[in-house]
Amino acid sequence: MLKLHGFAVSNYFNMVKLALLEKGLDFEVRVVHPSQDPEFLAISPRGKVPSLETEYGFISETNVILEYLEETHGGKRLLPEDAFERANVRALTKEIELYIELPARSCYAEVFFGGKVDQAIKDKAKADLLAGVSALKRHGKFAPYVAGSEMSIADLMFLYSIDLASVVARKLFDTDLLADWPQAQALLKKLSENANVQKVEADKNAEMAAFIAAARAGKK
Ligand SMILES: N[C@@H](CCC(=O)N[C@@H](CS)C(=O)NCC(=O)O)C(=O)O
């Protein structure tokens, strides 16, 4: 059986977990936190979560795991059959990750964990984040899903990136990323009504307080 290694507060872990749930695949969760310990590096070369354990070995990197599941397992499709549409979903997914998730992530230490981030990094994150949101407003269909009428991996990346990016933008840049973006608000509402999204959220909330406390203690 597939084993998903990671922890419920991780947004990347939750992208894969939601894909597994939406596809209706059997899997187990192995709770593990990112580290540079040799035994963890053996299952995740860069020491990050998630890592998916298959009967053939481990796969890391979320988008690669999502593509592997799509290629090898049945269940609900999260990539379109048509090659051009598939490329479009992949482009959207990549744009959300590179231009929204990653700039926001560069500020997580200050926003979530009581650390301090250099002003130059914050300035760059703000410019990148605003440009990333503008790009998604232009390219995303939000009809009702990011790429069109069907849920895809772009929605997983969107759901678990825009929430954290919105907190970063509000706290550091006094900006509401979702204002003037009713299509994105409507999609988030729709996704929040999905039973699998609710399960992922409940699992995350159950771990959140302990995770934040441990992360902050680690900074001292
Ligand atoms: N490129 C990786 C990123 C995963 C990632 O950043 N995971 C976070 C948890 S949400 C992590 O492991 N952080 C620990 C670290 O960066 O050392 C992927 O696509 O899976």
The ligand as a MOL file (V3000), in Angstrom:
LIG
                    3D

  0  0  0     0  0            999 V3000
M  V30 BEGIN CTAB
M  V30 COUNTS 20 19 0 0 0
M  V30 BEGIN ATOM
M  V30 1 N 9.9120 21.1790 -3.4660 0
M  V30 2 C 9.3080 20.4380 -2.3860 0
M  V30 3 C 8.9520 21.4190 -1.2850 0
M  V30 4 C 8.3730 20.7310 -0.0750 0
M  V30 5 C 8.5340 21.6000 1.1570 0
M  V30 6 O 9.0220 22.7400 1.1060 0
M  V30 7 N 8.1110 21.0490 2.2830 0
M  V30 8 C 8.2850 21.7360 3.5230 0
M  V30 9 C 7.1390 21.4520 4.4750 0
M  V30 10 S 5.6710 22.2370 3.8640 0
M  V30 11 C 9.5590 21.2180 4.1590 0
M  V30 12 O 9.8190 20.0440 4.1590 0
M  V30 13 N 10.3470 22.1470 4.7140 0
M  V30 14 C 11.5510 21.8200 5.3850 0
M  V30 15 C 12.7640 22.4030 4.7480 0
M  V30 16 O 12.6310 23.1770 3.8000 0
M  V30 17 O 13.8520 22.0910 5.1860 0
M  V30 18 C 8.0800 19.6830 -2.8620 0
M  V30 19 O 7.5590 20.0450 -3.9270 0
M  V30 20 O 7.6570 18.7080 -2.2320 0
M  V30 END ATOM
M  V30 BEGIN BOND
M  V30 1 1 1 2
M  V30 2 1 2 3
M  V30 3 1 2 18
M  V30 4 1 3 4
M  V30 5 1 4 5
M  V30 6 2 5 6
M  V30 7 1 5 7
M  V30 8 1 7 8
M  V30 9 1 8 9
M  V30 10 1 8 11
M  V30 11 1 9 10
M  V30 12 2 11 12
M  V30 13 1 11 13
M  V30 14 1 13 14
M  V30 15 1 14 15
M  V30 16 2 15 16
M  V30 17 1 15 17
M  V30 18 2 18 19
M  V30 19 1 18 20
M  V30 END BOND
M  V30 END CTAB
M  END
